[in-house]
Amino acid sequence: MREWAPLVSIIALFCLFCVLFNLSTPYRTAGRLVHQRAESRDIGAPDERQHANYVRFVAERHSFPVLRPGDPDLYENYQAHQPPAYYILAAVWSGGRVESAGDGFWLRTLNTFIGVLTLLGLFFGALWVFCDRTLAAVATSLGLAPMSIALHSAVSNDPLLICLCTWVMAWLGRVLKDGWTGKSAVAVGVLAGAALLTKTTAVTLMPCIIGVALVRGKAQRIQSLIAFSLPLILVLPWWLRNISLYGDPLAAKVFLAAFTGSPQASMFIEEFGPVAYWSQFVAWWTARSAIGVFGYMDIFMFETLSMEKSNSLYVAILFIMSLPLCAGLVQIVRRRSELKWPGTLWALFSVMVTVLFVRFNMQYFQGQARYLYPALAPVSWTVALGAMALLKSKPGWAFACLLLILTTLDCAAWVQLGPAFGLRTPYQ
């Protein structure tokens, strides 16, 4: 039992903070976005209202909504193009009840449980590759980042995507180490297929499966074929539906057509220049939100301080967290005989997720790290590897230090959420 204590403690803290964040975040509540100086029909978690509307549609009509650019009710339905997996699960979980605060609390808890599965994926993925429980616990503790807590205490399809990507990466790491089996081929295929049915970002998993198949060689062609073809078989009916409705299997064109009201990258570039746009807006906003920026990117950590002091604290936290990340990258290079292919797999997946994020921001300003969170697993495993290297004489300290830092940040975020949202709903 003792050897499972770190994992159990992480899961317990994760669930506790998710409940606290859930209770502190308004649900389907109008208010004012202070930093953006704008009124909003919903100031809680980003796009939560629209995700909940999709859940209700599935539960009540036993079918899926259609995204129509120009729809006068587009604000309520602009997530209607999303693949259906999360919404089916959420409809069963909630019974389609999404209106009241109590309904919202219960619907949000689904993602908390999905987050626990993600933590298990981080742990076992690291354990399968490194055979080190302490390192696995260090990697798993990254799931306690305040932004991770916020994502897993809201209504969104992001947590299910993160979970499925984490487990696909975990299984592929095991395959690189031990080779394909029938079990691993089916696991990778089903999980990747479910990910494709959750969000289109999951297309980045397919080159990873191909890469692992090539590394494992010709001797295991059947297993490789199963792992690659199963996701395509599972997602094909949905893609055919999208082609019929939108002329595009991924529904990307209709989404872009409906998303025209969002901040255009071109506006920022014209006003501030390309260097300022990519550095001061995309990179800086994304970096801060990797730690935690809440609501509609309107509540910053330590926002009771001046913005200058808040930004200084963000820089300090980012610097501290970059140390084990850089050390982990160095370790992958130094241990290339052992980690050549896992490291290559992690880099490939992380780069592809980042490329999609950059491509999105070339058209619309969306400096939100949640779009990069599908790559949580490779980043967490690299950070854990680096933290263990930095404190190799006392590996237990790596876990203790990271747990203390992240728990402190979670407490700081939770303490300010209530007052911050209260400031944005003065008439409620």
N, C-alpha and C positions, 0 to 999 in steps of 0.2 A: 504493500500500500504506500510505503514511503516514497518509492520511486515514481509514483503517479502524483504525488502531492503538488509539484510545480504546475502540472497541467491542470489539475483540479482547481488550484488557486486562481489560475488565469481565467478559467471558465467562470468561476464564481464572481470574480471582479467584473468580467465582461458583462455578465447578465445583470449584475447590480447597477452598473453604470448605464446600461441600455435602458433599464426601467426608469432610472432617474432622468435621463435625457428625454425619454418618451413622455414622462409626466410634465417636464418643463417646457416642451415644445408645443406651441398652439397647433390645433388641428382644424383645418378649413376655417381659418380666422383671418378676417381682413385687417389691414393696418397700414402703417407708413414705414417704408424702407428709408431709414434715417440717412445713411451715407449716399444713397442713390437719389434722395429727395423726391420720392415718388410714392403715390398711393398704390396699394396692391390689394387684390381680392384674397390673397393668401400670403402670409408672411412666414409660414412654418418651413418645412423641408422642401427643397426645390422639386417642383413638378409633382409633389405628393398628391395634390388634389386631382390632377389628371390621371395619375396611376390608379387612384381609388375609383374614379369614374369608370375606368376600363374594367376594374374588378366587378363593379356593380352591373355593368352591361353584360358581362359573361354570365354572372349568376342569374340575372333576370331573364335574359333572352336566349341563353344556351347557344350563343354564336359570338362572333367577333366583330368589333366595330370597324368601320372603314374611314380612313383619313381623306377628307375632301378639302383641299385648299380653297379659300374663299367662303367656307362655311361660316355663317354668322355666329355660330356657337363654337368656333374653333378653339377659343381659349380653354374651354372645358374638355376638348377632345384631341388636343394636339399630340397625345401619345398613342393614338389609335392605330398607328402603323406598326407598333412594336410586335415582335413574335409573342406567342401566347402562353408559354410555359408558366411563367410566374403568375399570370393572372388566373389561369385555371387553378393553380395551387391555392392562391389567395382567395378565390371565390369559394372553394371548398372549405377553407379555413374559417372564413368570415360569414358564409352564407349570403354574401352580397350586401351585408349591412355596413354602410360606410359613412353615414351622415353625422352621427353624434360624436362627441369627444370620447365616450366609452367605446363606441365602434372603432374609432381610430386607434385607441390604445390597444385593443385586441388585435386589430389588423397589423399594427406595427410589430407586435410580438412575434409574428411569423418570421420576420427577418432577423430577430434576435436568435431564434432557434437555428435558422439557416447560418447565422454567424458562428454559432457553436460548431457546426459541421465544418465551417471554414477553418476554425482553430484546430480541429482534429486533423484536417488536411495539411495544415502547416506543420503540425507536430510529426505526423507519420511520414510526410514527404521528406522532412529533414532526417528522420530516424532511418528511413530506408536507404538514403544516400550516404549518410555519415556514420550511422550506427552509434550515435552519441546522444543520450537522453538530455544531458545538460544543454547541448547545442540546440536540440529540438525544442526545448523549453524556451530558450532565448529567442529563437525564431518565432515561436507561437506568441510570445509577449508583444510582438509588433502589432498584433490584432487589437491591442488596447489603445492604439493611437486615438486621440479624441475624434478625428474625422471618421475613423472606422466605427467608433461608437455611434456617432451621429447617423451614419449611413444605415447601421443595423438597428436603429430605433426610429425608422421612418418607413413610409410606404414607397417602395421603389423596386424595380427589377434588377438594380445594380448588385445587391447582395447575392442573389442567386447566381448571377453571372460570375462574380468573384469566387464564390464557393466552387462552382463547377470547373472554372479555370484552374483553381488551386489543386483540385483533385486530379485533373488531367495532367498537370505538371508533375504532381507527386507520382502518379502511375508511370508516366514516361521516364522519370528519373529511376524508378525501380526497374523498368525494362532495360534502360541503358546499363544498369549494373548487372542484372541477372538474366536478361534475355526475355523474349516474348513467351507467354504461356496462353492457353486458350482463355483463362480467366482474365489476364491483363488485357488481352486484345478486346474482349467484350467490354470490360470496364472502361477502357479508353474510348471505344466507339460509342457506347451508350452515353457516357458523360459528355463527350464532345458534341454528340447529337443534341442532348438536352441543352447544352450551352448555345448552340446555334438556334434553338427554339426559344431562347431567352433574350438574346440581344445579338445584333449583327457583328459586334466587335469580336465575337467568338470565331469568325472566319480566320483569325490569326492563329488559331489552334491547328488548322489543317496543314500548313507548311511544317509545323513542329512534328506532327505525326509522320509526315513524309520523311523529314530529316532523320528521325529515330529509326524508321524502317530502313533507310539507306545505311545507317551505321550498323544495324544488326545484321546486314548482309542478306544473301540470297537464301540461306538455309531456312529462314522463317517467313517465307513469302505469304503463306496462307494467313498466318496471324496478322502480318502487316496489312494484308488486303482487308481482313475483317475490321481492323482498327480504323482504316481509312474509309471503307465503304459504308459502315454502319451509320456514321453521322450523316452522310449524304442521303441514305435511305430514309432516315428519320425526319430530316428537314425537307425532303423533296415535296411532300404535299403542300407544305406552307409556301415554299418558293413558287410552286405552280399556281397557287391562289394569288400570290402577289403579281405574278406575270399577267394573270387574267385581269386583275383589278388595276394595276399600275404600270404594266409593261416592264417591270423590273423585279427580279427575284428578291432583292434586298430592300425594296421600297425606298431606296435612297433618294430618287428623283422627287417623289411626291413629298417626302419629308423636307427636302430643301425648298420646295415650292411653298410649303406651309410654314416654314420657319423664317420667312422673310422679315417678320417684325422684330426679330432678335438683333442685337448689336452687330453691325457689319464690320468686318475687319478693315475694309476699305476706308470707312469713316475715320477710324483711329489712325490708320496709316497716313491718310491725307492731312490730318490735323497735327499729328505728333512725329510722323516719319516712321519708316520700317524698323529702325534700330530700337527706338523708344517703344514701339508697339510690342515687339517680341521680348524685350528685356524688362521694361517697366510694367507692362500689362500682363502678357501671357505668362512669362517666366515667374515674375514676382507674385502675381495672384495665385498661380498654381502652387508655388513653393509654400506659401502661407497656408493654403487650403489643404496641403498634404498633412500639415499638423492639425489644423482646424480653423475653418471659417464657416459660420453657421447661418441657418436660415437661407435666404436667397443671396448668399455671399455678402451679407450685410452686417453680421455680428462677428467681430474679431476677438481673438483671445486677448484678455487683459484690456478690453476696450474702455474700462473705467479710467485707465491711464490716458495720457495724451497719445495721439497716433504715433508720434515720434518714439516714445518709450515702448509702445506696443510693438512697433516694427523692429526696434533694437532687440527686444526679447525674442521675436521670431528669428532674427538673424542668429542669435546665440544658440537657440534650440536647433536650428538647421545646421549650424557648425558642429555642434556636439554629435548630432545624428550622422553627419557626413563622415566622421572619423571612422566608426566601424564599417561603414559602407565602403570607403576607400580601402581600408585594411582588408576587407573581404575580397575585393577585386584583386588586390595584390596576392592574397592567398590562393585564389583560383589560378593565377598565372604561375605561382611558385609550385603548386601541386598539380601541374597540368597533366602529368602522367595519370593521375587519379581522377581529376576533375575536368579533363579536357572536354568530354562530350556533355556532361551535365552543365558545365559553364557555358558551352556553346549554345545549348538548348535554352538556358535562361536568358542569355543575351539576345538570341534570335526572337524569342517571344516578347521580351521587354522592348526591343527596338521596333517590332511591328506594331505593338500597342501604342508606342510613342508616335510612330509615323501616322497612324490614324488620327491621333489627337492633334498633331501638327496640321495635318490636312484639314481637319475640321476648323481649326483656328485660322487657317488661311482664308476662310470664307466668313466665319462668324467668331466673334470674341467669346470664348468659353474657357477662361483660365481656371478650370476646376479640376483638382487632382482626382476626383472620383472617376473621371474618365481613364485615369491611369491605374486605378486600383485593381483591375483584372490581373495586373502583373505583381500583385502583392506578394505572391509566393516566392518568385525568384529574388525579389528585393529583400524579403525577410530572411531567406536562407543565406544570402550574401552578407547581410548585416550581422547575422548570428555568427557566421564564419569569422568575420573580422573582429567582432567583440571577443570571441574566444581566443583569437590570436593576440589581441592587445592585453588580455588578462590571463595568459596561458598558465601562469603560476597559481592563480586562484580562479578557476573557471566558474565556480559558483557565484563569484562577485559579478560576473558579466550578467547573469540572470537577475541578481538582486538589484544592480544599478539600473538596468533597463526597466525592470518592474517598478522601481521607485520613481523614476523620471516620468514614466507614462501615467502611473496612478496619480501623481501630483498634478500633471497636466489635465487629466480627466476631472479631478476635483476642482481645479481652477476654472475649467470650462463650465462645469455644472453649476458652480456657485454664481456665475454671472448670467447664465441663460435666462433664469426667471426674471430678474430685473431688466435685462436687455430686451426681452420680448415684451415686458410690461411697458417699457418706454415706447415701443412701436405699436401698442394697442391702447392708447390713453383713454379711448372712449368705450372700451369693452367693460 
